[in-house]
Amino acid sequence: MTDTEDLLNETVLPEDLKKYEKVYHEQLHGGSVTRQAQFNYAWCLVRSKFPVDIRKGIILLEELFRSAADAEDERRDYLYYLALGNCRIKEFSAALQYTSAFLEIEPGNAQVKTLEEVIRKKMEKAEIQEGIKGIAIISGVVLALGSIVGLGMALSKK
């Protein structure tokens, strides 16, 4: 497994999530959330094992990306974790859009190129699995129809 695949499979420790969630919500209730607090919380959320958390993290990262027009380094980090989060919930097209956006800013980034390759492989694997499911469903329908026709023919001969 590559480092990128390890990162995709890594899940956040519950105590880390609680810690950063607490900081984020304290700042939110105080009326002002720092980018760092929002990023730390979003970073934990996209590493959650729960798709709902991952989606929440993606929303927070998208907000950060839009608000950080003046901070290119931060924007790259947000794009990377947006790609990672979308890949984790099998939103491969969105993940690839984020890696492409990152590579427009920094075309030679090997880590993002590797992430893009991993996303493409996962996308292909998912498409193959969907194809196999489709074939299985069609085979089941054909088998059921064949059984019904056979039963009908047997009953009509009696």
Secondary structure in CASP SS format (residue, H / E / C, confidence):
PFRMAT SS
TARGET T0000
AUTHOR 0000-0000-0000
METHOD secondary structure of the structure
MODEL  1
M C 1.00
T C 1.00
D H 1.00
T H 1.00
E H 1.00
D H 1.00
L H 1.00
L H 1.00
N H 1.00
E C 1.00
T C 1.00
V C 1.00
L C 1.00
P H 1.00
E H 1.00
D H 1.00
L H 1.00
K H 1.00
K H 1.00
Y H 1.00
E H 1.00
K H 1.00
V H 1.00
Y H 1.00
H H 1.00
E H 1.00
Q H 1.00
L H 1.00
H H 1.00
G H 1.00
G C 1.00
S C 1.00
V C 1.00
T C 1.00
R H 1.00
Q H 1.00
A H 1.00
Q H 1.00
F H 1.00
N H 1.00
Y H 1.00
A H 1.00
W H 1.00
C H 1.00
L H 1.00
V H 1.00
R C 1.00
S C 1.00
K C 1.00
F C 1.00
P H 1.00
V H 1.00
D H 1.00
I H 1.00
R H 1.00
K H 1.00
G H 1.00
I H 1.00
I H 1.00
L H 1.00
L H 1.00
E H 1.00
E H 1.00
L H 1.00
F H 1.00
R H 1.00
S H 1.00
A C 1.00
A C 1.00
D C 1.00
A C 1.00
E H 1.00
D H 1.00
E H 1.00
R H 1.00
R H 1.00
D H 1.00
Y H 1.00
L H 1.00
Y H 1.00
Y H 1.00
L H 1.00
A H 1.00
L H 1.00
G H 1.00
N H 1.00
C H 1.00
R H 1.00
I C 1.00
K C 1.00
E C 1.00
F H 1.00
S H 1.00
A H 1.00
A H 1.00
L H 1.00
Q H 1.00
Y H 1.00
T H 1.00
S H 1.00
A H 1.00
F H 1.00
L H 1.00
E H 1.00
I H 1.00
E C 1.00
P C 1.00
G C 1.00
N C 1.00
A H 1.00
Q H 1.00
V H 1.00
K H 1.00
T H 1.00
L H 1.00
E H 1.00
E H 1.00
V H 1.00
I H 1.00
R H 1.00
K H 1.00
K H 1.00
M H 1.00
E H 1.00
K H 1.00
A H 1.00
E H 1.00
I H 1.00
Q H 1.00
E H 1.00
G H 1.00
I H 1.00
K H 1.00
G H 1.00
I H 1.00
A H 1.00
I H 1.00
I H 1.00
S H 1.00
G H 1.00
V H 1.00
V H 1.00
L H 1.00
A H 1.00
L H 1.00
G H 1.00
S H 1.00
I H 1.00
V H 1.00
G H 1.00
L H 1.00
G H 1.00
M H 1.00
A H 1.00
L H 1.00
S H 1.00
K H 1.00
K C 1.00
END
